[in-house]
Every structure is written in structure tokens, then in C-alpha cells.
Amino acid sequence: MQKNSTILRAMTRDGSARAFVINSTDIVNSAIGYHHTTPTASALLGRTLTAASMMGTLLKDKGNTLTLNIRGDGPAKNVIAVSDYAGNVKGYIAEPNIDIPKKSNGKLDVSGAIGHGTLSVVKDIGLKEPYSGMINLVSGEIAEDITQYFAASEQTPSLCALGVLIDRDYTCKAAGGVLVSLLPFAAEETIAQLEKNAEKLSNISRLFDEGLSCEQVMDIVLEGIEYDIFDEIEAGYACDCSRERCGRALISIGRDEVEGIFAECRNEGKPEEIQIECHFCDKKYLFTRADTEKMFKK
């Protein structure tokens, strides 16, 4: 795992809402380091990782996972983030080298990068079939789409704010997110105050760039509302790939398919080897014919 980011979780004292704040700067910089993304791709992937990390902490048990999958007709095509119950996350973007003009206001065009498409969430919580929900993208800015997902698929009114600030050297200068979910029978006055506070969260990455802590940002999110912080979590960019897991994936395609790949290698005068590259961390695993024979025998 890379450097840790911080997730703060809180609950309003009247039981109306729970709130999450994350400083995801280190997570986003780890992703940039693995995938060598352009600024717009970094912003799109970073927002998706930030959202997935917070959403993952809503899972109940160790071993549960959440996959956030965004597909569009824009040049980025597809971005995926996978989180565990502790907020550790990994992800990738199909086209990390996208280069599109900025918006007229000078901001990176994240919505233009992904275009029109869908957002889906798959939760693997140990049941026979994972839970899944899908919506059409509302704006492609990710935060608004997450808000719509919770409203449409989980019937939970929510507020989501996401931001990634890219520096001149293409690293992430600051990144973070806020997620507020209303609970059943939420008080009307609390809802009204949350809506008022939301106006101050339009540039969440700038708040972290100015040096605010997660607790100070939480004070903004829940200004005028009594609340208690119930825990603080350290999460990071974490890929759990392994040679064994990649080997299982390889033999799952069947002996005939594997033999066909080796035959192509022979025909092209190349060594009979199959290389599998992890989408999430770019680690490469090499399998020879002898390796695959051993795995098929097992």
C-alpha cells in the first residue's frame, strides 16, 4: 500500500445524517504514478477513486468490496475503482493519455472526457450474487452522478462533493471528497442547514490545498448542526494482485485458448510465454508453457 489518506466519519446528534470527509491527495498521486495519466485523466480517475473510497466504508464486513464502474462515449471510455470496507482503493482508466481542451472557465473538462454513459455500482458482500445498481450519467462530473445513484438505486438522499487539483508538474496538488447521507426521518431543519452548507463545498480540493484538515472541512459540511466524529480511518491505494491470482485467471480461459496463444508465439518466432499485466498497478507476470502445465494439472 502507498501513503495513507484520511477518512473522517461523523453522525449528526439528532440522527438525521452521517457524513464522510476524505483527503485523498496521496491516493490520487499513487494512481498517477502507476498510470502516468494526463491532467484530465488524473482528475477523472481521482474523483472516481475518491468516491469509491468513501462508499467502500459503508460496507459492513472485512472481505466485502465495492466496484464503481463508469462507462461513456467520450475519449476516456471507461474508468473503474474498487474499494474495500476500510476505504482502501485501486483503479484504472481505459485511456490514460486523453488530451482534450479545458472548459471556458479554465477547469479540466472531466465531463467531456467521459461523455454520455452509465455509472454502475457492484457490491460483493458475500452473498451468492453481488448487489448491483446502474444509472445513466447525469452530468459526467462524477459527484452529481454519485448523488443521483444513491437517490435512484438506494433511495437515500445524499450530497456528494469531489475535487482534484492538478499541479503544473502533473502531480496531484490536493484532492478530497465529501459524502453526506440522510437517514430515515431526518429532521427538516437539519436538511435545510445541510443544503445551505453545500454551497460552500463547490471547490473541495481548494479547501485542502489551503491547508484545512478533514475535521475543519467537516465543520464546514455540518456547520450549524451538532455532530460527533465516530472514527478516523487511514486508507490508501492498494492493489492485491498476485501471481497466483493471475495464474488462476489465465487457466480459467481453458487449455485450448492457452495453447492457441502459445501457437501464436511460435508462429511469430517469439518465446512461448504469456505475459499478464495488472490493470490496477501495471505489475507484469510471465507464464511459460511449463508454468501453465503445472497449473492445469493442479
Phi and psi restraints in degrees (value plus and minus 20) as a CYANA .aco file:
   2 GLN   PHI    -106.5   -66.5
   2 GLN   PSI    -190.1  -150.1
   3 LYS   PHI     -72.5   -32.5
   3 LYS   PSI     131.0   171.0
   4 ASN   PHI    -111.2   -71.2
   4 ASN   PSI     126.1   166.1
   5 SER   PHI    -127.4   -87.4
   5 SER   PSI     142.4   182.4
   6 THR   PHI    -130.3   -90.3
   6 THR   PSI     114.1   154.1
   7 ILE   PHI    -138.6   -98.6
   7 ILE   PSI     104.8   144.8
   8 LEU   PHI    -127.2   -87.2
   8 LEU   PSI     112.9   152.9
   9 ARG   PHI    -142.2  -102.2
   9 ARG   PSI     116.6   156.6
  10 ALA   PHI    -161.8  -121.8
  10 ALA   PSI     143.7   183.7
  11 MET   PHI    -155.2  -115.2
  11 MET   PSI     116.5   156.5
  12 THR   PHI     -88.9   -48.9
  12 THR   PSI     124.6   164.6
  13 ARG   PHI     -86.2   -46.2
  13 ARG   PSI     -43.5    -3.5
  14 ASP   PHI    -106.3   -66.3
  14 ASP   PSI     -16.5    23.5
  15 GLY   PHI      53.0    93.0
  15 GLY   PSI      -0.9    39.1
  16 SER   PHI    -103.8   -63.8
  16 SER   PSI     -50.2   -10.2
  17 ALA   PHI    -175.5  -135.5
  17 ALA   PSI     136.5   176.5
  18 ARG   PHI    -139.1   -99.1
  18 ARG   PSI     126.1   166.1
  19 ALA   PHI    -152.2  -112.2
  19 ALA   PSI     125.2   165.2
  20 PHE   PHI    -149.1  -109.1
  20 PHE   PSI     115.8   155.8
  21 VAL   PHI    -149.6  -109.6
  21 VAL   PSI     113.0   153.0
  22 ILE   PHI    -149.9  -109.9
  22 ILE   PSI     115.2   155.2
  23 ASN   PHI    -118.4   -78.4
  23 ASN   PSI      84.1   124.1
  24 SER   PHI    -124.3   -84.3
  24 SER   PSI       0.6    40.6
  25 THR   PHI     -76.1   -36.1
  25 THR   PSI     -66.7   -26.7
  26 ASP   PHI     -87.1   -47.1
  26 ASP   PSI     -57.2   -17.2
  27 ILE   PHI     -81.0   -41.0
  27 ILE   PSI     -66.6   -26.6
  28 VAL   PHI     -86.8   -46.8
  28 VAL   PSI     -60.0   -20.0
  29 ASN   PHI     -85.1   -45.1
  29 ASN   PSI     -55.0   -15.0
  30 SER   PHI     -83.5   -43.5
  30 SER   PSI     -63.2   -23.2
  31 ALA   PHI     -83.6   -43.6
  31 ALA   PSI     -61.5   -21.5
  32 ILE   PHI     -81.9   -41.9
  32 ILE   PSI     -60.9   -20.9
  33 GLY   PHI     -82.6   -42.6
  33 GLY   PSI     -57.6   -17.6
  34 TYR   PHI     -95.3   -55.3
  34 TYR   PSI     -62.3   -22.3
  35 HIS   PHI    -124.0   -84.0
  35 HIS   PSI     -27.3    12.7
  36 HIS   PHI      32.2    72.2
  36 HIS   PSI      31.9    71.9
  37 THR   PHI    -100.5   -60.5
  37 THR   PSI     131.8   171.8
  38 THR   PHI     -94.1   -54.1
  38 THR   PSI     144.6   184.6
  39 PRO   PHI     -73.6   -33.6
  39 PRO   PSI     -64.5   -24.5
  40 THR   PHI     -86.8   -46.8
  40 THR   PSI     -61.1   -21.1
  41 ALA   PHI     -84.6   -44.6
  41 ALA   PSI     -57.9   -17.9
  42 SER   PHI     -82.4   -42.4
  42 SER   PSI     -62.3   -22.3
  43 ALA   PHI     -85.8   -45.8
  43 ALA   PSI     -63.2   -23.2
  44 LEU   PHI     -85.6   -45.6
  44 LEU   PSI     -70.3   -30.3
  45 LEU   PHI     -84.4   -44.4
  45 LEU   PSI     -61.4   -21.4
  46 GLY   PHI     -82.6   -42.6
  46 GLY   PSI     -63.1   -23.1
  47 ARG   PHI     -82.9   -42.9
  47 ARG   PSI     -60.8   -20.8
  48 THR   PHI     -86.3   -46.3
  48 THR   PSI     -62.9   -22.9
  49 LEU   PHI     -82.7   -42.7
  49 LEU   PSI     -61.7   -21.7
  50 THR   PHI     -82.1   -42.1
  50 THR   PSI     -65.6   -25.6
  51 ALA   PHI     -83.9   -43.9
  51 ALA   PSI     -65.7   -25.7
  52 ALA   PHI     -83.2   -43.2
  52 ALA   PSI     -57.5   -17.5
  53 SER   PHI     -81.4   -41.4
  53 SER   PSI     -67.6   -27.6
  54 MET   PHI     -84.5   -44.5
  54 MET   PSI     -63.8   -23.8
  55 MET   PHI     -84.1   -44.1
  55 MET   PSI     -53.0   -13.0
  56 GLY   PHI     -82.2   -42.2
  56 GLY   PSI     -52.0   -12.0
  57 THR   PHI     -92.4   -52.4
  57 THR   PSI     -25.6    14.4
  58 LEU   PHI    -102.3   -62.3
  58 LEU   PSI     -33.2     6.8
  59 LEU   PHI     -88.7   -48.7
  59 LEU   PSI     133.4   173.4
  60 LYS   PHI    -113.0   -73.0
  60 LYS   PSI     -57.0   -17.0
  61 ASP   PHI    -144.6  -104.6
  61 ASP   PSI     131.9   171.9
  62 LYS   PHI     -81.3   -41.3
  62 LYS   PSI     116.2   156.2
  63 GLY   PHI      80.6   120.6
  63 GLY   PSI     -39.7     0.3
  64 ASN   PHI     -92.1   -52.1
  64 ASN   PSI     126.2   166.2
  65 THR   PHI    -155.4  -115.4
  65 THR   PSI     135.7   175.7
  66 LEU   PHI    -149.2  -109.2
  66 LEU   PSI     110.5   150.5
  67 THR   PHI    -135.5   -95.5
  67 THR   PSI     103.2   143.2
  68 LEU   PHI    -125.8   -85.8
  68 LEU   PSI      98.1   138.1
  69 ASN   PHI    -144.6  -104.6
  69 ASN   PSI      98.9   138.9
  70 ILE   PHI    -137.7   -97.7
  70 ILE   PSI     100.8   140.8
  71 ARG   PHI    -140.1  -100.1
  71 ARG   PSI     115.7   155.7
  72 GLY   PHI    -165.4  -125.4
  72 GLY   PSI     154.7   194.7
  73 ASP   PHI    -115.1   -75.1
  73 ASP   PSI     -11.6    28.4
  74 GLY   PHI    -101.7   -61.7
  74 GLY   PSI     156.8   196.8
  75 PRO   PHI     -84.2   -44.2
  75 PRO   PSI     -42.5    -2.5
  76 ALA   PHI     -93.6   -53.6
  76 ALA   PSI     -46.4    -6.4
  77 LYS   PHI      48.4    88.4
  77 LYS   PSI     -82.1   -42.1
  78 ASN   PHI    -174.5  -134.5
  78 ASN   PSI     116.0   156.0
  79 VAL   PHI    -155.7  -115.7
  79 VAL   PSI     116.3   156.3
  80 ILE   PHI    -150.6  -110.6
  80 ILE   PSI     120.9   160.9
  81 ALA   PHI    -156.3  -116.3
  81 ALA   PSI     116.9   156.9
  82 VAL   PHI    -142.9  -102.9
  82 VAL   PSI     106.1   146.1
  83 SER   PHI    -142.7  -102.7
  83 SER   PSI     133.9   173.9
  84 ASP   PHI    -125.4   -85.4
  84 ASP   PSI    -197.0  -157.0
  85 TYR   PHI     -88.4   -48.4
  85 TYR   PSI     -35.8     4.2
  86 ALA   PHI    -117.5   -77.5
  86 ALA   PSI     -15.2    24.8
  87 GLY   PHI      67.2   107.2
  87 GLY   PSI     -21.7    18.3
  88 ASN   PHI     -86.2   -46.2
  88 ASN   PSI     120.4   160.4
  89 VAL   PHI    -163.9  -123.9
  89 VAL   PSI     133.6   173.6
  90 LYS   PHI    -161.4  -121.4
  90 LYS   PSI     138.5   178.5
  91 GLY   PHI    -189.3  -149.3
  91 GLY   PSI     152.9   192.9
  92 TYR   PHI    -175.6  -135.6
  92 TYR   PSI     141.2   181.2
  93 ILE   PHI    -142.9  -102.9
  93 ILE   PSI     115.4   155.4
  94 ALA   PHI     -81.3   -41.3
  94 ALA   PSI     -58.3   -18.3
  95 GLU   PHI    -143.7  -103.7
  95 GLU   PSI      66.5   106.5
  96 PRO   PHI     -92.6   -52.6
  96 PRO   PSI     -32.5     7.5
  97 ASN   PHI    -124.0   -84.0
  97 ASN   PSI       0.4    40.4
  98 ILE   PHI     -80.6   -40.6
  98 ILE   PSI     123.9   163.9
  99 ASP   PHI    -160.3  -120.3
  99 ASP   PSI      79.1   119.1
 100 ILE   PHI    -144.6  -104.6
 100 ILE   PSI     135.0   175.0
 101 PRO   PHI     -81.8   -41.8
 101 PRO   PSI     132.5   172.5
 102 LYS   PHI     -91.4   -51.4
 102 LYS   PSI     145.8   185.8
 103 LYS   PHI     -90.1   -50.1
 103 LYS   PSI     148.8   188.8
 104 SER   PHI     -82.8   -42.8
 104 SER   PSI     -43.6    -3.6
 105 ASN   PHI    -107.8   -67.8
 105 ASN   PSI     -15.2    24.8
 106 GLY   PHI      69.1   109.1
 106 GLY   PSI     -21.4    18.6
 107 LYS   PHI    -108.3   -68.3
 107 LYS   PSI     135.8   175.8
 108 LEU   PHI     -85.3   -45.3
 108 LEU   PSI     118.4   158.4
 109 ASP   PHI    -110.0   -70.0
 109 ASP   PSI      57.3    97.3
 110 VAL   PHI     -86.1   -46.1
 110 VAL   PSI     -63.6   -23.6
 111 SER   PHI     -85.1   -45.1
 111 SER   PSI     -55.3   -15.3
 112 GLY   PHI     -88.3   -48.3
 112 GLY   PSI     -50.1   -10.1
 113 ALA   PHI     -88.4   -48.4
 113 ALA   PSI     -59.0   -19.0
 114 ILE   PHI    -113.1   -73.1
 114 ILE   PSI     -49.6    -9.6
 115 GLY   PHI      53.2    93.2
 115 GLY   PSI    -173.0  -133.0
 116 HIS   PHI    -109.5   -69.5
 116 HIS   PSI     122.7   162.7
 117 GLY   PHI     154.6   194.6
 117 GLY   PSI    -164.8  -124.8
 118 THR   PHI    -152.6  -112.6
 118 THR   PSI     135.1   175.1
 119 LEU   PHI    -140.8  -100.8
 119 LEU   PSI     106.2   146.2
 120 SER   PHI    -145.7  -105.7
 120 SER   PSI     128.3   168.3
 121 VAL   PHI    -145.6  -105.6
 121 VAL   PSI     107.0   147.0
 122 VAL   PHI    -139.9   -99.9
 122 VAL   PSI     104.1   144.1
 123 LYS   PHI    -132.0   -92.0
 123 LYS   PSI      99.8   139.8
 124 ASP   PHI    -119.4   -79.4
 124 ASP   PSI      82.3   122.3
 125 ILE   PHI    -134.9   -94.9
 125 ILE   PSI       6.5    46.5
 126 GLY   PHI      67.8   107.8
 126 GLY   PSI     -15.4    24.6
 127 LEU   PHI    -106.5   -66.5
 127 LEU   PSI     153.2   193.2
 128 LYS   PHI     -80.2   -40.2
 128 LYS   PSI     -60.9   -20.9
 129 GLU   PHI    -142.2  -102.2
 129 GLU   PSI     114.8   154.8
 130 PRO   PHI     -89.7   -49.7
 130 PRO   PSI     132.5   172.5
 131 TYR   PHI     -98.7   -58.7
 131 TYR   PSI     119.8   159.8
 132 SER   PHI    -162.7  -122.7
 132 SER   PSI     126.6   166.6
 133 GLY   PHI    -162.2  -122.2
 133 GLY   PSI     128.5   168.5
 134 MET   PHI    -162.8  -122.8
 134 MET   PSI     123.2   163.2
 135 ILE   PHI    -155.1  -115.1
 135 ILE   PSI     141.8   181.8
 136 ASN   PHI     -98.4   -58.4
 136 ASN   PSI     123.1   163.1
 137 LEU   PHI     -80.8   -40.8
 137 LEU   PSI     115.9   155.9
 138 VAL   PHI    -105.5   -65.5
 138 VAL   PSI     -67.5   -27.5
 139 SER   PHI    -153.1  -113.1
 139 SER   PSI     -42.2    -2.2
 140 GLY   PHI      60.4   100.4
 140 GLY   PSI     -17.2    22.8
 141 GLU   PHI    -106.2   -66.2
 141 GLU   PSI     -21.8    18.2
 142 ILE   PHI      59.9    99.9
 142 ILE   PSI     -73.3   -33.3
 143 ALA   PHI     -80.6   -40.6
 143 ALA   PSI     -68.4   -28.4
 144 GLU   PHI     -83.2   -43.2
 144 GLU   PSI     -53.7   -13.7
 145 ASP   PHI     -89.6   -49.6
 145 ASP   PSI     -58.1   -18.1
 146 ILE   PHI     -83.6   -43.6
 146 ILE   PSI     -62.9   -22.9
 147 THR   PHI     -79.2   -39.2
 147 THR   PSI     -63.6   -23.6
 148 GLN   PHI     -86.5   -46.5
 148 GLN   PSI     -57.5   -17.5
 149 TYR   PHI     -79.2   -39.2
 149 TYR   PSI     -68.3   -28.3
 150 PHE   PHI     -82.2   -42.2
 150 PHE   PSI     -58.9   -18.9
 151 ALA   PHI     -88.7   -48.7
 151 ALA   PSI     -63.3   -23.3
 152 ALA   PHI    -103.8   -63.8
 152 ALA   PSI     -61.6   -21.6
 153 SER   PHI    -115.6   -75.6
 153 SER   PSI     -46.7    -6.7
 154 GLU   PHI    -141.0  -101.0
 154 GLU   PSI     -16.1    23.9
 155 GLN   PHI      30.0    70.0
 155 GLN   PSI      22.0    62.0
 156 THR   PHI    -143.6  -103.6
 156 THR   PSI      86.3   126.3
 157 PRO   PHI     -79.8   -39.8
 157 PRO   PSI     109.6   149.6
 158 SER   PHI    -162.9  -122.9
 158 SER   PSI     144.9   184.9
 159 LEU   PHI    -146.2  -106.2
 159 LEU   PSI     111.7   151.7
 160 CYS   PHI    -152.4  -112.4
 160 CYS   PSI     113.7   153.7
 161 ALA   PHI    -151.4  -111.4
 161 ALA   PSI     112.4   152.4
 162 LEU   PHI    -155.3  -115.3
 162 LEU   PSI     126.1   166.1
 163 GLY   PHI    -176.0  -136.0
 163 GLY   PSI     120.9   160.9
 164 VAL   PHI    -154.3  -114.3
 164 VAL   PSI     100.3   140.3
 165 LEU   PHI    -126.1   -86.1
 165 LEU   PSI      96.3   136.3
 166 ILE   PHI    -116.1   -76.1
 166 ILE   PSI     113.5   153.5
 167 ASP   PHI    -103.2   -63.2
 167 ASP   PSI     153.6   193.6
 168 ARG   PHI     -84.9   -44.9
 168 ARG   PSI     -46.6    -6.6
 169 ASP   PHI    -109.3   -69.3
 169 ASP   PSI      -6.8    33.2
 170 TYR   PHI      54.0    94.0
 170 TYR   PSI     -15.1    24.9
 171 THR   PHI    -103.3   -63.3
 171 THR   PSI     148.8   188.8
 172 CYS   PHI    -107.2   -67.2
 172 CYS   PSI      97.6   137.6
 173 LYS   PHI     -97.1   -57.1
 173 LYS   PSI     -58.5   -18.5
 174 ALA   PHI    -183.1  -143.1
 174 ALA   PSI     125.0   165.0
 175 ALA   PHI    -172.2  -132.2
 175 ALA   PSI     128.1   168.1
 176 GLY   PHI    -193.0  -153.0
 176 GLY   PSI     157.2   197.2
 177 GLY   PHI    -178.0  -138.0
 177 GLY   PSI     140.9   180.9
 178 VAL   PHI    -153.2  -113.2
 178 VAL   PSI     117.7   157.7
 179 LEU   PHI    -156.1  -116.1
 179 LEU   PSI     102.2   142.2
 180 VAL   PHI    -142.6  -102.6
 180 VAL   PSI     106.2   146.2
 181 SER   PHI    -138.8   -98.8
 181 SER   PSI     108.4   148.4
 182 LEU   PHI     -96.3   -56.3
 182 LEU   PSI     123.7   163.7
 183 LEU   PHI    -121.7   -81.7
 183 LEU   PSI     142.6   182.6
 184 PRO   PHI     -74.7   -34.7
 184 PRO   PSI     121.4   161.4
 185 PHE   PHI      42.9    82.9
 185 PHE   PSI      15.4    55.4
 186 ALA   PHI     -81.8   -41.8
 186 ALA   PSI     121.5   161.5
 187 ALA   PHI     -89.8   -49.8
 187 ALA   PSI     118.0   158.0
 188 GLU   PHI     -81.2   -41.2
 188 GLU   PSI     -58.0   -18.0
 189 GLU   PHI     -87.2   -47.2
 189 GLU   PSI     -53.7   -13.7
 190 THR   PHI     -88.4   -48.4
 190 THR   PSI     -62.3   -22.3
 191 ILE   PHI     -80.4   -40.4
 191 ILE   PSI     -64.0   -24.0
 192 ALA   PHI     -82.5   -42.5
 192 ALA   PSI     -60.1   -20.1
 193 GLN   PHI     -89.3   -49.3
 193 GLN   PSI     -58.7   -18.7
 194 LEU   PHI     -82.5   -42.5
 194 LEU   PSI     -61.4   -21.4
 195 GLU   PHI     -83.6   -43.6
 195 GLU   PSI     -58.7   -18.7
 196 LYS   PHI     -85.4   -45.4
 196 LYS   PSI     -62.7   -22.7
 197 ASN   PHI     -87.5   -47.5
 197 ASN   PSI     -48.5    -8.5
 198 ALA   PHI     -79.8   -39.8
 198 ALA   PSI     -47.3    -7.3
 199 GLU   PHI     -82.9   -42.9
 199 GLU   PSI     -42.5    -2.5
 200 LYS   PHI    -110.2   -70.2
 200 LYS   PSI     -17.1    22.9
 201 LEU   PHI    -131.3   -91.3
 201 LEU   PSI      -0.9    39.1
 202 SER   PHI     -90.2   -50.2
 202 SER   PSI     -39.2     0.8
 203 ASN   PHI    -154.1  -114.1
 203 ASN   PSI      51.3    91.3
 204 ILE   PHI     -85.1   -45.1
 204 ILE   PSI     -55.4   -15.4
 205 SER   PHI     -86.8   -46.8
 205 SER   PSI     -51.9   -11.9
 206 ARG   PHI     -86.5   -46.5
 206 ARG   PSI     -54.3   -14.3
 207 LEU   PHI     -81.5   -41.5
 207 LEU   PSI     -64.1   -24.1
 208 PHE   PHI     -91.0   -51.0
 208 PHE   PSI     -54.2   -14.2
 209 ASP   PHI     -84.4   -44.4
 209 ASP   PSI     -49.8    -9.8
 210 GLU   PHI     -99.5   -59.5
 210 GLU   PSI     -20.5    19.5
 211 GLY   PHI      77.8   117.8
 211 GLY   PSI     -13.2    26.8
 212 LEU   PHI     -89.6   -49.6
 212 LEU   PSI     124.0   164.0
 213 SER   PHI    -105.2   -65.2
 213 SER   PSI     149.8   189.8
 214 CYS   PHI     -80.8   -40.8
 214 CYS   PSI     -57.2   -17.2
 215 GLU   PHI     -86.8   -46.8
 215 GLU   PSI     -58.9   -18.9
 216 GLN   PHI     -87.2   -47.2
 216 GLN   PSI     -56.8   -16.8
 217 VAL   PHI     -87.9   -47.9
 217 VAL   PSI     -58.5   -18.5
 218 MET   PHI     -80.9   -40.9
 218 MET   PSI     -56.3   -16.3
 219 ASP   PHI     -80.4   -40.4
 219 ASP   PSI     -55.0   -15.0
 220 ILE   PHI     -92.1   -52.1
 220 ILE   PSI     -63.9   -23.9
 221 VAL   PHI     -79.4   -39.4
 221 VAL   PSI     -61.9   -21.9
 222 LEU   PHI    -133.1   -93.1
 222 LEU   PSI       8.7    48.7
 223 GLU   PHI     -77.6   -37.6
 223 GLU   PSI     113.2   153.2
 224 GLY   PHI      60.1   100.1
 224 GLY   PSI     -15.5    24.5
 225 ILE   PHI    -145.9  -105.9
 225 ILE   PSI     109.8   149.8
 226 GLU   PHI     -93.0   -53.0
 226 GLU   PSI     114.3   154.3
 227 TYR   PHI    -170.5  -130.5
 227 TYR   PSI     145.0   185.0
 228 ASP   PHI    -148.6  -108.6
 228 ASP   PSI     115.2   155.2
 229 ILE   PHI    -101.5   -61.5
 229 ILE   PSI     105.7   145.7
 230 PHE   PHI    -123.7   -83.7
 230 PHE   PSI     -35.5     4.5
 231 ASP   PHI    -190.9  -150.9
 231 ASP   PSI     146.7   186.7
 232 GLU   PHI    -151.4  -111.4
 232 GLU   PSI     105.9   145.9
 233 ILE   PHI    -135.3   -95.3
 233 ILE   PSI     121.8   161.8
 234 GLU   PHI    -121.2   -81.2
 234 GLU   PSI     104.8   144.8
 235 ALA   PHI    -149.3  -109.3
 235 ALA   PSI     138.0   178.0
 236 GLY   PHI    -166.6  -126.6
 236 GLY   PSI     156.1   196.1
 237 TYR   PHI     -99.4   -59.4
 237 TYR   PSI      95.7   135.7
 238 ALA   PHI    -155.3  -115.3
 238 ALA   PSI      99.2   139.2
 239 CYS   PHI    -125.7   -85.7
 239 CYS   PSI     109.6   149.6
 240 ASP   PHI    -125.7   -85.7
 240 ASP   PSI       7.0    47.0
 241 CYS   PHI     -88.5   -48.5
 241 CYS   PSI     138.8   178.8
 242 SER   PHI    -175.8  -135.8
 242 SER   PSI     142.3   182.3
 243 ARG   PHI     -83.2   -43.2
 243 ARG   PSI     -58.8   -18.8
 244 GLU   PHI     -83.0   -43.0
 244 GLU   PSI     -64.5   -24.5
 245 ARG   PHI     -85.4   -45.4
 245 ARG   PSI     -62.2   -22.2
 246 CYS   PHI     -85.9   -45.9
 246 CYS   PSI     -55.5   -15.5
 247 GLY   PHI     -83.6   -43.6
 247 GLY   PSI     -61.7   -21.7
 248 ARG   PHI     -83.2   -43.2
 248 ARG   PSI     -60.2   -20.2
 249 ALA   PHI     -83.5   -43.5
 249 ALA   PSI     -58.3   -18.3
 250 LEU   PHI     -84.7   -44.7
 250 LEU   PSI     -69.8   -29.8
 251 ILE   PHI     -93.6   -53.6
 251 ILE   PSI     -35.8     4.2
 252 SER   PHI     -87.7   -47.7
 252 SER   PSI     -38.8     1.2
 253 ILE   PHI    -100.2   -60.2
 253 ILE   PSI     -29.9    10.1
 254 GLY   PHI      81.7   121.7
 254 GLY   PSI     132.4   172.4
 255 ARG   PHI     -83.4   -43.4
 255 ARG   PSI     -60.2   -20.2
 256 ASP   PHI     -81.8   -41.8
 256 ASP   PSI     -61.8   -21.8
 257 GLU   PHI     -86.6   -46.6
 257 GLU   PSI     -61.7   -21.7
 258 VAL   PHI     -84.1   -44.1
 258 VAL   PSI     -63.5   -23.5
 259 GLU   PHI     -81.9   -41.9
 259 GLU   PSI     -54.7   -14.7
 260 GLY   PHI     -84.6   -44.6
 260 GLY   PSI     -56.6   -16.6
 261 ILE   PHI     -87.5   -47.5
 261 ILE   PSI     -63.2   -23.2
 262 PHE   PHI     -82.9   -42.9
 262 PHE   PSI     -57.6   -17.6
 263 ALA   PHI     -83.6   -43.6
 263 ALA   PSI     -59.4   -19.4
 264 GLU   PHI     -82.7   -42.7
 264 GLU   PSI     -60.2   -20.2
 265 CYS   PHI     -80.0   -40.0
 265 CYS   PSI     -64.6   -24.6
 266 ARG   PHI     -81.9   -41.9
 266 ARG   PSI     -66.8   -26.8
 267 ASN   PHI     -81.7   -41.7
 267 ASN   PSI     -49.7    -9.7
 268 GLU   PHI    -113.3   -73.3
 268 GLU   PSI     -16.6    23.4
 269 GLY   PHI      51.9    91.9
 269 GLY   PSI       4.1    44.1
 270 LYS   PHI    -122.1   -82.1
 270 LYS   PSI     139.8   179.8
 271 PRO   PHI     -80.0   -40.0
 271 PRO   PSI     126.1   166.1
 272 GLU   PHI     -99.0   -59.0
 272 GLU   PSI      63.2   103.2
 273 GLU   PHI    -159.1  -119.1
 273 GLU   PSI     126.5   166.5
 274 ILE   PHI    -138.6   -98.6
 274 ILE   PSI     104.7   144.7
 275 GLN   PHI    -126.3   -86.3
 275 GLN   PSI     107.7   147.7
 276 ILE   PHI    -132.7   -92.7
 276 ILE   PSI     107.6   147.6
 277 GLU   PHI    -131.3   -91.3
 277 GLU   PSI     110.8   150.8
 278 CYS   PHI     -92.7   -52.7
 278 CYS   PSI     107.9   147.9
 279 HIS   PHI     -84.6   -44.6
 279 HIS   PSI     -48.7    -8.7
 280 PHE   PHI    -107.6   -67.6
 280 PHE   PSI     -51.7   -11.7
 281 CYS   PHI    -151.4  -111.4
 281 CYS   PSI     -16.2    23.8
 282 ASP   PHI      45.0    85.0
 282 ASP   PSI      -8.2    31.8
 283 LYS   PHI     -90.2   -50.2
 283 LYS   PSI     121.7   161.7
 284 LYS   PHI    -132.7   -92.7
 284 LYS   PSI     119.5   159.5
 285 TYR   PHI    -145.2  -105.2
 285 TYR   PSI     110.0   150.0
 286 LEU   PHI    -128.8   -88.8
 286 LEU   PSI     111.0   151.0
 287 PHE   PHI    -144.3  -104.3
 287 PHE   PSI     105.5   145.5
 288 THR   PHI    -110.4   -70.4
 288 THR   PSI     153.8   193.8
 289 ARG   PHI     -80.0   -40.0
 289 ARG   PSI     -60.8   -20.8
 290 ALA   PHI     -80.9   -40.9
 290 ALA   PSI     -59.4   -19.4
 291 ASP   PHI     -81.7   -41.7
 291 ASP   PSI     -66.4   -26.4
 292 THR   PHI     -89.0   -49.0
 292 THR   PSI     -53.9   -13.9
 293 GLU   PHI     -82.3   -42.3
 293 GLU   PSI     -62.6   -22.6
 294 LYS   PHI     -81.9   -41.9
 294 LYS   PSI     -61.9   -21.9
 295 MET   PHI     -87.8   -47.8
 295 MET   PSI     -58.7   -18.7
 296 PHE   PHI     -86.8   -46.8
 296 PHE   PSI     -56.9   -16.9
 297 LYS   PHI     -84.3   -44.3
 297 LYS   PSI     -57.2   -17.2
